[in-house]
């Protein structure tokens, strides 16, 4: 067992990135006993069919057919319940955009395609005047027919909300920076800083082939908490924190992370007492959401605030050092969601983690939100500040397995 204080050299290296994300998605079921169950979907079923299926002693998390969803892994975006098509009308206000396709083409030169989804594609672009490279997400407004499948457009309110929040956060404190917006009748062009390091688990597997060290995990915990504190200071709750929504500037070990994807976020009055905020929308990715968010969906009532993001960071920190528990997903989920558990016995947890890591994890994963600290309260935590005493020393080596993405879900609009 490692000493309590991390201020020794005995904690590096610690972790190896060997686990992969589960290739299947899952549905949350609620047992009468109060336990939650993660169940792989039968297939991509209609909401009405899912609602009519008999579950025996298990009842689904939603009783209204329009809210019942099979979390199919084929798509990686956040599923939004009860959303309308954005059509082809204007989505962003005139003051928010820098022009249309003419202005976009005049400023940027498009390069290779970086990725593609049912909503559109992401392209590498270069500013013609400065030579600086960015990433442009091209979002199609109309329905897209691809691979014999008809994909609806991304909801207009989701696009507008994310762009508004990115403008508000100004790319500061480990949040992705929005460079410019362009809109025309058929598409929206969202230009952001280029994050070539990839998603968290892909990045870790590649940059730390010989293992993630204590100071690396410490630095990432500090940057995650700093990003969420920045959000909270501006009245923002992310609501879909997971490794897929954490990206890195470069593929180099020790580079800074950036928080992305605010399409599922909520915005409140930043002057309000954060503990007085009450949200009742189920949003996020099941494995990473806080208990109070799950309770809403299974009919137990209640509400949540920005502390739900703090809990999600706790799950991320667990997955970061132990890997995604694909083979024992239900066991890990049950342990994380309990009020009393031994965090050292979480599946895949390395045996040589310092006590200070578990102290932090215990605070992040505090079951009752009233007792869970805010992000700002943890920025001076012993483990969170450990990296500052060691300097930015990244691991060496390449390689590791590619990590799969996990689907997220949002069920209501309240």
GUNU-598089 format. One record per residue: residue in one letter; x, y, z of N, C-alpha, C, O, CB in turn. Coordinates in steps of 0.001 Angstrom, whole numbers, plus 500000, padded with zeros to 6 digits. Glycine has a CB too. Example, Ala and Ser with C-alpha at 12.3 -4.5 7.8 and 13.67 -1.06 7.14 Angstrom:
2
A513190494310507800512300495500507800513200496700507800514236496681508465511308495527509046S512850497750507080513670498940507140512900500030507870513409501138508039514084499402505725
//
This chain:
414
X500841498810500000500000500000500000500873501236500000501845501300500753499050500008501211X500553502216499178501355503420499073501116504316500271500037504266500861501044504164497779X502089505138500651501905506096501737500784507064501396500381507173500238503208506863502017X500283507766502404499174508693502173499606509874501317498903510258500383498615509192503500X500740510441501628501171511625500890501697511241499527502451510275499415502237512388501667X501312511989498455501823511669497124503188512288496863503774512074495802500846512132496069X503701513060497829504918513826497577506165512957497749507094513316498472504986515036498515X506167511821497078507341510962497023507473510484495590506602510739494759507234509757498028X508553509798495307508776509342493930508294507915493724508593507304492698510253509441493573X507546507371494694507184505952494624505930505683493812505523504529493680506996505411496003X505308506721493263504028506533492596504123506555491078503093506535490406503074507582493044X505315506596490524505437506630489078506375505521488620507451505373489200505943508007488601X506017504732487601504725504806486905503653504023487650503951503166488481504857504275485472X502395504336487334501292503682488019500441502828487112500278501629487341500440504695488673X499893503456486069498770502863485361499113502557483915499838503305483259497573503780485421X498587501456483434498728501128482023497357501121481377496397500596481943499432499765481833X497267501700480201495980501790479497495763500525478682496234500422477550495928503048478576X495058499571479250494866498288478576493411497979478289493117497216477369495449497187479401X492483498561479062491066498242478864490491499049477713490987500125477379490265498508480148X489451498520477120488777499229476036487325499457476392486778498792477272488889498451474717X486702500402475703485287500643475921484467499464475399484857498776474456484851501951475241X483351499262476025482458498175475638481880498445474260481416499557474006481331497997476669X481890497465473359481390497696472006479880497878471953479348498360470953481785496553471117X479182497496473024477740497654473031477331498822473912478076499246474796477066496373473502X476140499330473657475583500343474522474655499643475499474579498415475508474838501448473711X473945500413476327473101499767477310471918500640477679471909501848477445473899499422478543X470926499998478260469740500674478753469724500542480271470123499506480803468439500083478115X469271501574480975469178501500482425467826500927482810466788501416482364469388502888483067X467839499905483628466609499335484159466593499553485659467643499610486300466486497824483811X465398499675486217465274499910487644464526498764488298463384498479487938464565501239487917X465156498110489249464526497009489955463694497547491125464002498605491675465590496006490453X462634496811491505461829497231492652462648497387493922462280498161494806460723496242492890X463749496663494021464590496748495215465337498062495303465911498383496344465572495610495238X465336498829494217466034500104494203467345500066493452467981501103493262466279500553495591X467765498870493016469028498756492287468836499119490823467728499034490293469599497336492411X469910499519490181469880499843488758470571498721487990471510498100488488470565501218488477X470100498469486782470681497435485935470987498021484572470163498733483999469733496219485808X472161497729484052472534498131482703472303496936481800472888495876482019474022498628482630X471462497085480791471119495969479906471426496322478463470965497358477984469638495592480053X472201495486477738472456495741476315471146495741475542470240494978475878473425494685475730X471021496573474518469787496621473751469610495397472881470588494790472447469755497856472900X468328495021472617468054493914471696468447494319470283469069493551469549466556493503471747X468074495531469920468333496058468584467879497493468591467544498039469642467606495229467465X467864498108467431467335499459467344465828499347467234465293499178466138467941500245466133X465147499439468350463705499240468389462984500567468500463532501551468996463318498333469551X461749500579468030460956501793468161460579502000469612460545501048470393459699501728467279X460293503247469979459943503574471358458687502831471796458618502339472923459742505082471512X457687502746470907456439502084471277456643500601471514456018500021472402455392502293470201X457534499969470710457801498549470889458546498305472191458239497363472922458601498001469709X459521499150472478460262499026473723459338499171474922459468498450475911461374500065473786X458405500111474823457504500364475935456566499195476174456118498977477299456707501622475686X456261498433475111455308497341475232455952496038475674455249495094476033454607497135473927X457282495970475654457957494735476014457813494459477508457910495371478329459436494801475625X457582493212477844457468492829479253458854492645479843459706491988479245456634491534479414X459085493228481024460382493130481669460324492292482944461282492294483717460908494512481982X459230491580483181459135490761484375459152491615485623458314492502485785460262489753484419X460105491352486509460194492104487761460915493416487593461058494173488553460885491288488812X461380493706486372462112494941486141461233495932485396460538495561484451463407494671485357X461261497166485810460485498205485139461428499185484483462501499467485018459547498930486127X461045499710483328461930500631482623462006501969483329461147502319484138461463500827481191X463057502709483003463283503965483691462277505024483290462141506026483992464673504456483423X461574504842482199460585505833481787459278505122481482459275504013480948461076506641480553X458175505760481821456870505162481587456227505694480324455363505033479747455963505407482766X456635506892479876456077507448478656456817506881477452458046506947477415456153508986478670X456118506329476469456787505703475324457765506623474609458797506161474121455764505223474346X457459507923474535458345508829473797459674509020474493460619509521473883457680510172473604X459773508629475767461015508805476501461847507527476571462988507552477031460716509290477890X461274506402476113461995505139476190462940505043475008462512505143473858461019503935476217X464218504850475280465205504827474209466131503624474350466535503267475457466019506124474204X466457503012473235467520502025473221468791502780472879468857503435471838467233500853472200X469795502702473729471009503481473529471918502758472547472874502091472941471737503727474870X471614502896471291472325502145470255473698502752470014473837503972469927471514502119468945X474699501912469908476075502390469819476476502841468418477575503367468235477008501315470276X475620502650467440476006502998466071476295504486465934477129504875465115474910502592465092X475627505321466713475856506758466662476511507206467960476311506590469007474532507524466420X477285508269467891478049508688469050477624510039469589478260510562470505479494508724468710X476570510614469048476135511925469526475197511770470714474740510668471016475445512714468400X474918512863471372473981512850472476472569512777471924472171513622471122474161514091473372X471805511772472348470435511617471879469535512554472662469537512532473893469959510151472020X468778513363471977467922514353472627466465513946472471466006513747471346468160515764472037X465739513819473546464332513449473472463443514624473126463712515754473533463888512849474772X462379514360472372461362515363472044461929516598471356461521517717471667460645515782473293X462848516415470441463420517555469717462837517626468314462562516602467690464962517452469654X462656518831467835462101519052466507463209519267465494464334519618465851461149520246466513X462887519057464252463852519279463183464189520755463085463334521617463288463311518763461842X465459521038462768465868522428462629465458523005461281465541524215461075467367522551462811X465008522136460344464601522629459040465751523314458336466908522930458506463429523581459173X465433524341457534466476525069456820466415526558457094467033527343456374466365524817455336X465685526962458117465629528359458490466843528745459304467664527887459627464363528653459261X466980530040459651468123530488460450468093529884461842467038529801462472468145532010460545X469255529465462317469387528860463635470078529805464592469689529916465755470152527546463550X471108530489464108471890531397464929471490532834464663471134533184463537473380531204464673X471546533661465680471230535070465511472240535762464612473390535332464517471175535761466857X471815536832463953472703537529463015473964538054463700475032538100463090471960538685462354X473840538445464954474994538991465673476019537911466019477161538220466356474533539688466945X475603536636465934476489535538466324477356535034465183478373534384465422475678534402466869X476968535325463944477688534762462807478544535804462108478274537003462157476714534154461822X479595535301461450480507536182460720480166536247459247480909536837458462481939535719460893X479043535643458860478627535665457471478182534297457017477898533418457831479743536167456591X478121534121455685477710532854455095478869532155454426480024532315454822476596533072454099X478548531373453401479585530587452741480608531456452012481775531080451900478953529624451766X480178532609451519481121533499450819482186533995451790483379533953451491480377534703450177X481743534463452954482679534965453957483563533836454505484747534032454776481912535642455104X482963532663454659483715531503455151484824531125454167485970530924454568482770530299455378X484485531031452898485465530661451877486538531734451704487674531427451343484766530410450545X486177532991451963487142534075451825488195534032452933489335534449452726486425535422451839X487817533530454097488744533515455232489490532199455384490665532190455750487999533806456499X488815531083455105489415529775455363489553528939454091488723528987453182488586529017456384X490641528173454074490851527201453009490684525805453594491374525446454548492257527371452353X489775525017453030489505523687453568490568522682453151491082522706452032488139523208453118X490881521788454102491840520730453843491190519370453956490066519173453494493011520829454795X491887518435454567491391517059454638490230516928455618490036517757456507492518516112455042X489481515873455423488369515569456324488911514870457565489671513906457464487297514684455615X488513515364458738488992514798459993488034513769460576488434512915461367489220515896460993X486779513855460182485784512928460711484443513177460071484231514205459428485676513050462227X483519512216460251482197512359459652481172511668460532481446510615461109482168511778458220X479982512266460635478872511689461382477591511934460630477611512468459521478787512273462802X476454511543461230475185511725460527474776513186460447473955513543459603474094510931461207X475333514054461313474983515471461283475813516256460267475407517335459835475160516073462661X476956515727459889477842516460458989479248515915459091479454514763459473477827517962459304X480218516754458747481600516326458794482471517399459439482072518557459563482103515998457392X483680516983459848484659517903460432485847517973459492486377516945459071485100517447461871X486266519192459163487352519391458215488466520238458813488233521121459639486829520040456947X489661519948458378490810520775458731490790522013457849490681521896456628492153519988458569X490894523195458442490886524431457661492060525301458078492566525195459195489551525195457842X492481526158457169493601527069457423493156528502457191492570528822456157494814526727456520X493441529365458164493152530784458016494093531351456957495311531290457119493307531542459378X493549531894455886494362532355454754495297533500455113496360533643454509493465532785453625X494916534314456085495743535460456438496834535125457450497961535607457326494879536556456982X496510534298458457497476533997459516498205532668459320499286532463459871496776533985460845X497609531763458531498205530450458346497904529482459481498365528341459463499680530589458193X497137529925460463496804529077461611495748528047461211494841528340460432496298529936462801X495881526843461755494938525777461427493839525655462487494072525858463678495678524445461282X492641525317462018491477525145462888490705523910462422491074523257461446490561526423462874X489637523610463135488730522533462732487358523143462477486880523950463274488653521405463825X486728522766461380485383523246461058484399522092461066484569521102460354485365523952459692X483372522236461880482289521265461901481191521791460982480609522842461250481755521022463363X480909521074459910479884521472458950478602520716459291478528519502459104480339521184457472X477608521418459781476352520814460213475279521037459157474911522178458877475902521392461570X474775519955458570473730520056457558472380520288458226472069519652459234473692518785456683X471584521184457678470287521514458275469192520532457889468331520210458708469876522906457869X469214520062456676468163519162456233468461517715456574469539517397457077467958519301454754X467501516835456299467710515407456503468785514896455544468864515338454398466388514626456305X469602513973456017470690513414455207470449511924455010470254511182455973472077513664455878X470465511492453742470305510066453428471681509485453169472376509897452241469361509847452191X472075508514454006473414507939453895473365506473454279472749506108455281474425508702454785X474013505631453486474085504193453766472707503599454019472512502813454946474986503933454966X471758503991453180470382503488453254469690503864454573468752503193455004470377501972453086X470165504940455203469586505414456460469302506904456353470118507663455830470532505121457657X468154507316456844467782508726456829468107509337458186467522508951459199466274508907456485X469039510290458210469452510927459450468811512308459572468922513121458654470984511035459518X468139512587460699467557513909460900468660514918461231469744514521461659466494513874462028X468405516195461041469417517206461364469580517339462868468681516993463635469041518564460751X470735517843463282470933518110464704469930519169465147469747520162464442472396518570464994X469277518989466291468266519945466740468799521366466793469903521608467281467747519550468102X468005522306466286468423523697466211468766524261467578469751524983467732467342524531465568X467934523923468590468174524465469919469471523942470517470117524626471311467014524136470833X469852522724470134471108522153470627472304522882470027473273523178470726471185520652470299X472231523167468739473320523889468069473462525285468644474561525721468988473075523964466551X472324525991468747472356527364469244472873527427470673473643528322471020470968527988469166X472449526470471509472869526465472911474373526245473025475053526940473780472115525381473695X474886525280472276476315524995472367477151526178471900478149526522472532476660523761471547X476753526797470804477509527942470288477465529120471268478466529808471472476953528374468915X476309529339471864476170530425472831477058530180474046477701531104474545474704530573473266X477094528939474521477908528617475695479394528722475376480160529236476190477579527210476206X479814528246474212481218528345473832481663529798473729482784530133474109481459527629472510X480792530660473216481113532091473161481266532652474568482181533429474840480022532869472391X480380532260475443480406532759476820481678532337477549482261533131478287479183532261477583X482112531096477348483275530571478061484594531007477445485638530892478087483215529071478100X484571531505476214485706532169475558486961531304475435488063531837475304486051533413476310X486813530000475473487979529142475308488984529213476437490145528847476255488655529479474053X488563529673477591489469529821478735489404528596479638488427527848479610489125531088479538X490436528399480428490486527397481487490072526007481003489186525370481573489598527821482633X490726525562479954490577524186479470489211523888478854488707522769478955490821523235480596X488632524876478231487412524697477450487755524995475995488469525957475712486248525626477968X487257524184475076487526524382473653487117525784473206486063526287473595486788523327472819X487948526397472401487689527764471948486919527781470631487271527082469681489002528527471792X485868528588470592485116528814469363485752529977468620485870531076469162483610529096469661X486159529739467387486837530768466599485859531618465802485971532844465807487838530130465661X484902530998465116483965531755464282482774530888463908482841529659463952484663532278463011X481674531554463537480457530878463098480018531444461757480088532651461523479331531027464148X479565530559460882479029530975459591477756530174459350477683528996459698480074530763458430X476755530814458755475492530122458516474927530494457158474937531657456756474479530449459617X474432529477456458473700529697455217472468528802455232472218528110456219474597529408453964X471709528807454168470408528143454177470472526639454408469529526060454945469716528403452894X471576525992454008471652524539454096472617524009455144472615522814455441472034523996452787X473438524883455706474449524385456646474927525474457596474757526668457351475637523812455886X475533525016458694476190525892459665477649525460459750477943524266459813475487525830461080X478556526420459752479985526145459830480487526624461195480521527824461470480766526843458657X480873525675462034481357525998463376482872525800463384483356524671463305480657525105464474X483610526893463478485073526847463430485619526925464855485339527877465583485645528009462550X486394525924465245486963525871466590488464525632466527489023525356465466486286524774467421X489097525744467675490519525412467728490704523941467362489810523123467580491109525711469139X491850523616466814492147522256466387492682521454467569493669521843468192493162522254465220X492031520337467873492455519454468965492902518130468349492121517187468229491295519232470014X494164518083467966494678516941467207495092515769468079495441514706467564495845517370466380X495057515951469405495473514871470296494441513774470457494762512677470914495799515424471630X493199514065470082492150513062470161491461513012471514491766513791472417492715511725469845X490517512069471635489762511899472869490644511318473974491700510746473704488546510996472629X490200511472475212491039511152476368491648509755476338492863509616476480490239511300477611X490836508722476157491373507372476249492242507000475050493196506236475192490245506386476381X491922507531473879492799507333472720494136508034472958495207507495472678492128507866471419X494034509252473483495246510037473759496142509335474772497349509214474559494873511433474272X495555508874475874496331508223476924496996506954476403498163506693476697495439507896478124X496251506167475629496803504924475092497987505183474173498920504382474110495728504153474342X497946506317473453499026506619472535500198507349473166501353507040472874498503507421471419X499910508315474031500962509157474602501671508513475780502808508870476091500384510470475034X501012507567476439501587506958477640501656505441477487501058504700478268500758507333478890X502380504994476490502483503576476216503100502793477355502821501603477503503274503361474981X503940503437478171504588502746479285503861502969480604504338502546481656506024503202479415X502728503619480553501955503789481776501737505246482136502616506087481948502637503091482912X500563505527482653500214506867483120500717507039484536500411506217485399498686507110483049X501485508090484797502076508272486109501198509130487013500236509747486556503447508894485977X501533509163488281500751509895489266500594511355488890499494511903488950501390509782490628X501693511987488501501607513412488179500752513675486941500150514741486819502999513980487968X500695512703486020499850512861484834498375512824485214497592513667484776500159511765483802X498000511839486034496612511754486503496250512975487341495131513481487258496394510467487323X497197513444488146496974514635488968496712515856488095495781516620488350498180514889489885X497529516039487072497369517193486190496020517153485477495364518185485338498507517244485164X495605515980485029494320515880484341493155516155485288492170516777484891494166514499483711X493258515697486532492201515989487506492120517482487768491029518034487913492448515232488823X493263518130487828493295519585488048492648520328486890491869521257487104494741520071488236X492961519927485674492420520625484510490928520365484325490193521258483903493170520209483260X490476519155484637489047518856484564488264519694485572487237520284485237488798517361484811X488756519739486798488077520513487839488124522008487528487163522730487794488714520240489210X489232522468486968489343523876486601488339524222485510487717525284485554490771524203486137X488173523334484529487215523565483451485789523631483994485011524498483595487328522461482391X485445522714484906484099522686485462483861523879486385482750524405486448483865521379486217X484890524300487091484753525497487921484518526728487051483733527604487416486004525695488797X485185526802485917484973527895484966483536527874484456482890528916484347485965527795483783X483044526672484146481651526540483707480695527013484804479780527796484551481340525075483322X480921526530486013480045526881487126480048528378487403479017528948487761480460526128488373X481192529009487239481299530460487471480476531248486466480124532404486702482762530905487401X480172530606485337479368531253484305477959530663484223477241530894483250480059531129482955X477569529905485241476218529350485295475984528173484370474842527910483991475241530407484974X477047527448483993476929526343483043477105524997483743478047524809484513477961526492481919X476199524071483471476356522677483877476534521874482595475671521915481718475117522160484729X477624521156482475477920520443481234476928519307480977476358519227479888479340519891481276X476715518444481941475724517371481947476055516160481071475266515217481012474430517920481518X477185516165480402477552514964479630479064514759479669479701514545478637477063515080478155X479625514828480871481058514630481017481397513145480902480795512305481571481549515195482363X482357512840480055482849511485479835484152511598479056484436512659478498481793510598479070X484950510542479001486244510624478308486139511085476857487047511748476354486919509285478346X485039510741476176484876511136474775484721512642474617484969513174473535483673510435474172X484319513334475665484132514784475594485297515543476214485187516725476541482841515177476285X486410514843476369487662515463476812488700515201475730489045514050475463488137514900478216X489196516262475108490177516106474029491466516838474373491520517625475318489607516627472694X492499516564473586493816517124473876494360517887472673494082517548471522494792516014474283X495141518921472965495653519802471915496550519059470928496431519248469718496420520956472535X497435518228471434498358517476470582498427516030471077497798515677472075499779518132470577X499179515216470385499369513830470790500527513669471755500819512554472187499592512963469581X501197514773472104502353514722472988501950514518474438500959515083474899503165515987472856X502718513711475154502473513510476582502634514833477320503544515611477032503434512440477165X501746515076478267501843516288479077501127517498478516501177518564479131503253516628479268X500454517383477361499760518545476797498436518776477519497949517899478232499517518352475283X497863519947477333496637520330478028495411519678477417495352519428476213496475521831478013X494440519410478267493155518874477801492162520007477571492347521118478067492582517860478820X491122519719476824490063520680476534488703519986476655488524518857476198490247521298475113X487777520667477262486416520141477406485606520545476180485644521703475763485738520664478719X484868519586475598484097519845474386482646519411474565482270518889475615484724519121473186X481844519628473546480459519151473428479549519675474530479313519006475536480435517644473441X479043520885474319478134521515475270476691521496474769475861522279475229478571522949475542X476394520600473825475045520533473275474000520062474260472809520302474066475033519641472099X474430519394475316473507518862476317473513519712477593472872519365478585473871517411476650X474235520812477552474445521613478758473236522455479140472330522680478338475631522509478569X473249522910480383472225523819480897472892525120481301474035525127481758471458523191482100X472171526226481130472714527530481504471778528196482509470575528314482276472909528431480251X472345528622483610471589529292484663472147530689484901473180531060484344471622528469485967X471464531443485719471932532760486125473190532578486974473140531953488033470822533540486911X474315533121486513475588532935487204475630533598488569476512533301489373476705533466486363X474681534500488844474668535193490139473941534383491212473992534739492390474008536565489994X473268533302490825472528532495491792473473531672492658474582531339492240471540531576491073X473029531351493854473747530429494709473730529070494012472649528544493750473112530357496148X474885528482493703474904527208492961474138526090493658473645525180492991476330526765492744X474029526137494973473293525102495697471786525280495599471028524373495945473705525096497145X471343526459495122469904526717495002469354526313493638468140526314493433469618528188495250X470241525968492703469824525596491351469200524201491353469718523287491993471025525646490378X468094524043490640467389522770490609467011522403489170466195523077488541466132522829491498X467608521341488668467282520840487332466637519464487448466961518687488345468551520774486437X465714519173486522465008517890486553465050517157485215464292516209485010463570518108486961X465925517580484302466075516907483018467102515785483129468218516008483596466489517909481923X466729514584482704467704513493482663468593513715481451468109513713480320467001512086482604X469876513905481673470808514169480589472148513522480909472558513468482069470973515689480358X472817513040479897474146512491480097474299511076479590473419510556478903474491512532481533X475414510452479926475727509085479555475599508226480806476284508487481794477157508973478926X474738507204480791474371506468482011475512506073482938475391506249484151473663505255481629X476606505549482419477680505079483295478331506222484071478919505996485129478735504347482480X478229507447483555478942508570484154478052509531484944478569510441485592479646509327483085X476729509354484908475858510329485562475795510115487065476045509017487563474461510258484976X475456511188487784475365511157489241474090510445489684473119510392488930475407512583489814X474082509896490900472894509188491411471634510036491393470557509533491074473146508714492819X471750511320491733470554512167491779469938512366490403468740512623490294470892513516492385X470749512250489344470223512352487985469466511070487633468397511127487025471370512611486966X470011509932488008469327508661487765468010508576488527467030508036488015470228507495488156X467983509100489735466773509040490556465610509767489882464457509350490000467039509644491940X465913510836489187464872511580488483464209510694487435462985510682487304465457512847487824X465028509952486688464494509175485581463703507945486014462840507475485273465609508753484694X463986507421487204463254506235487663462057506615488525461451505756489166464184505308488447X461714507903488542460511508334489226460662508612490705459666508735491418459485507331489048X461898508714491179462101509015492592462065510513492875462146510943494026463420508440493058X461945511296491813461886512742491991463245513327492323464285512715492081460897513094493077X463213514520492881464453515184493231464932516132492142464205516434491196465514514164493519X466145516586492288466721517546491343468234517492491479468760516790492343466183519000491596X468929518226490633470383518258490693470895519625490284470150520444489746470988517173489799X472181519867490544472835521114490153474222520788489609474468519670489158472926522108491356X475121521755489652476448521566489080477281520481489741478278520034489174477186522834489147X476884520054490927477636518990491587477518517664490847478320516756491063477158518825493017X476521517550489976476411516339489155477630516216488249478089515106487977475109516359488312X478156517341487780479373517320486958480573516829487767481440516134487238479661518723486387X480618517191489046481715516761489907481726515238490028482788514618489969481597517412491301X480550514637490196480456513181490273480968512548488978481704511562489015478999512745490548X480578513115487839481011512568486548482527512607486411483121511701485826480363513341485396X483156513651486947484621513716486927485202512570487744486243512018487389485122515077487474X484529512209488841484984511083489634484992509788488840485935509003488940484120510929490851X483946509558488052483895508348487233484981508394486158485610507378485864482497508186486585X485198509557485581486258509706484578487617509385485185488428508698484565486260511133483996X487870509881486402489148509625487054489330508145487365490452507638487342489258510443488331X488249507458487652488324506000487847488688505312486535489607504494486500486976505444488389X487974505638485456488226505019484156489628505373483653490271504562482987487162505466483131X490098506567483968491408507009483505492515506103484020493433505764483272491665508440483940X492442505708485284493530504901485848493273503400485780494218502612485800493762505295487278X492006502995485701491681501567485718491250501034484362491203499820484164490595501306486718X490934501922483425490409501494482138488909501307482205488351501126483288491079500207481687X488249501347481055486798501165481020486470499710481354486967498809480678486217501559479624X485647499453482379485405498080482849484427497308481971483346496932482425484883498108484264X484794497077480743483876496493479763483322495141480193482134494874480016484571496347478439X484163494294480749483739492938481085482946492854482383482233491878482617484937492047481181X483067493869483219482361493881484511481641495217484684481674495829485752483355493636485696X480998495645483619480379496966483606479322497117484700479277498134485393479755497232482247X478467496093484851477401496184485853477970496267487269477472497037488090476462494978485738X478989495497487556479604495513488880480198496887489184480002497430490272480690494429488981X480917497438488223481516498750488420480445499822488601480566500691489464482419499102487241X479405499754487787478303500715487876477646500652489253477385501687489866477257500444486773X477379499441489741476742499277491044477596499843492170477075500481493084476454497812491304X478902499615492110479790500099493161479887501613493161479874502248494216481170499495493002X479983502185491973480093503647491869478829504324492388478896505396492989480356504068490409X477683503702492157476406504306492513475985504039493964474920504497494376475343503803491584X476780503321494737476439503044496124476924504158497046477901504846496752477033501709496557X476214504324498178476624505326499162477782504813500013478592505596500509475440505714500060X477856503490500180478940502891500948479610501822500096478976500847499691478418502290502287X480897502016499829481639501048499029483127501266499260483543502334499708481285501173497517X483908500272498958485356500360499060485904500651497671485963499761496823485971499047499651X486299501876497440486748502294496114488009501558495666488290501475494471487000503786496101X488757501032496613489961500285496250489615498966495546490458498375494872490805500006497502X488378498518495708487954497257495117487205497434493804486645496472493278487093496512496086X487188498650493269486581498865491967487307498020490926488530497898490990486614500363491583X486589497436489969487222496579488962488372497266488240488242498396487769486196496130487953X489490496572488161490641497080487431491486498091488170492489498557487629490189497678486189X491119498446489385491846499482490116493268499016490441493435497957491047491095499856491412X494297499779490054495685499398490369495896499342491878495325500137492625496684500393489730X496711498407492313496927498212493743497867499227494363497900499379495584497457496846493985X498644499936493522499643500846494065499243502320493975500105503199493978500940500639493354X497944502587493893497500503978493877497673504601495268497435503931496272496022504073493418X498080505858495339498273506511496642496949506773497348495903506886496708499029507824496468X497005506867498659495812507143499442495167508470499029493945508615499065496154507165500928X495992509418498642495454510738498278494543510648497055493600511428496925496601511725498003X494823509698496156493945509498494998492572509024495453491551509521494977494561508482494012X492546508063496374491269507549496861490527508590497702489297508617497722491492506277497680X491281509445498392490639510540499127489901511461498159488770511872498416491685511343499941X490560511779497037489932512621496024488733511911495407487664512502495256490946513000494935X488915510641495051487841509881494414486629509782495337485490509866494878488331508476494029X486871509606496623485779509516497582484988510812497641483767510786497790486313509168498961X485666511941497528484973513235497526484201513452496229483059513911496245485975514377497732X484828513120495122484173513285493827482922512416493718481905512853493180485143512947492699X482996511193494226481904510232494095481018510185495342480361509176495598482463508851493812X480999511251496101480115511325497261478671511128496808478199511809495898480279512683498002X477985510202497442476645509817497002475643510959497152474916511268496208476166508608497787X475598511578498308474631512650498557475179513983498052476224514437498518474296512744500064X474487514611497107475005515869496535475195516981497568476057517843497397474070516358495456X474394516966498639474536518006499665475900517938500347476419518948500821473425517874500711X476476516727500390477777516553501027478920516554500017480090516588500399477796515264501818X478589516516498752479610516516497705480158517919497502479370518858497390479037515972496385X481462518103497450482026519444497271481837519967495851481622519195494916483504519437497619X481920521273495704481935521892494380483338521752493795484293521468494517481504523397494453X483454521951492500484756521834491833485782522790492438486940522416492623484610522108490331X485372524011492746486315525006493281486886524573494627488005524943494980485626526367493426X486111523785495380486569523336496691487647522264496598488338521991497580485403522812497489X487796521657495427488747520568495256490027520967494532490940520152494394488097519460494517X490102522194494077491269522612493307492550522667494139493648522692493584491012523960492694X492416522686495473493588522678496350493777521321497028494577521189497954493462523773497408X493042520322496565493175518977497098494602518466496900495277518848495944492166518031496430X495055517604497807496433517122497790496786516417496481497836516683495897496665516182498955X495913515520496018496215514812494779496110515749493580496915515654492654495273513616494602X495141516641493583494919517551492466496110518487492265496406518875491134493645518365492693X496790518849493339497926519777493244499267519066493158500300519721493016497933520705494433X499274517750493240500531517000493257501390517283492033502608517412492154500249515517493345X500772517383490851501544517571489618502377518844489634503437518907489012500616517595488427X501889519868490356502608521147490383503931521030491128504821521858490936501744522227491030X504072520013491976505332519812492689506313518982491886507498518922492213505079519150494022X505814518332490822506651517454490020507024518062488674507977517618488035505953516144489805X506269519086488235506487519642486914505767518820485875505222517762486191507971519717486596X505754519278484660505072518561483581505991517490483004506737517723482052504620519540482471X505910516305483615506721515184483153505819514148482531505192513364483244507541514570484305X505742514130481245504873513160480581505534511804480476506759511697480546504487513651479200X504736510773480310505249509434480092505847509325478698505706510243477890504144508391480288X506496508238478416507119508051477106506543506827476436505886505999477067508645507926477230X506801506727475149506361505537474423505076505759473666504338506706473940506187504391475368X504805504880472705503594504939471908502883503591471994503373502642472607503914505311470432X501725503539471367501037502264471309499828502223472207499395503258472713501968501160471672X499274501043472414498077500894473235496863500670472356496898500948471157497871502124474126X495792500170472948494582499867472209493714501110472027493703502003472874493797498777472917X493006501151470938492065502241470703490828502037471561490341500915471700491683502331469207X490317503127472140489159503035473011487893503391472256487867504364471503489325503942474224X486852502612472452485584502878471781484817503983472494485034504244473677484736501605471711X483919504625471759483100505684472322481881505094473021481496503956472755482669506670471229X481279505869473912480058505439474596478945506413474272479190507615474169480274505343476132X477712505918474107476602506787473740476064507558474938476214507122476079475491505973473111X475444508693474684474838509465475757473375509670475431472940509431474305475560510822475957X472631510105476403471180510209476222470615511383476994471111511743478061470492508921476660X469584511964476446468846513008477146467371512747476899466957512589475750469267514450476666X466573512698477950465215512223477793464126513274477831463114513062477161464947511256478816X464223514354478525463097515287478576463601516711478434464805516964478399462304515125479890X462672517615478356463034519005478122462674519896479320462627521117479171462343519518476860X462421519327480486462029520136481643463254520729482316463126521443483311461228519295482648
//
